[in-house]
C-alpha cells in the first residue's frame, strides 16, 4: 500500500463538502489539486487551485472580486501551517474527509477584502 495514495472517494467527498458549504456563486480557494482533478465537477464551484502561500491566497481573493470567496486548506500540505496562521482563526473550521485533515475558511464578510 502506497503511503501517498489517497482514498478513492476523497475527490468526490471533498467536492460535495465544498458544494454544501459555499454559496453557489463563490470562488473557492484551495492549496491543493495541482493537476486539476475532477474536483470542480463535484464541487460545482469555481476553484482557484494550488494556491499555497498567503501572498498568492490574497491574489486569488482579489481576482475573485466582486464574487464572494472562501477556501479549503489541506492541513497536510507543506505551507499549510503558515497559511492557516494568517487566516482569522474565528473564520476557520477543521474538518476531516475520508481520514484526511482539512480546514474550511468561511469569511464573515460577503467579500473578504479585509483579510
Secondary structure, 3 states (H helix, E strand, C coil): CCCCCCCCCHHHHHHHHHHHHCCCCCEEEECCCCCCCCHHHHHCCEEECCCCCHHHHHHHHHHHCCCCEEEEEECCCCCHHHHHHHCCHHHEEEEEECCEEEEEECCCCCCCCCC
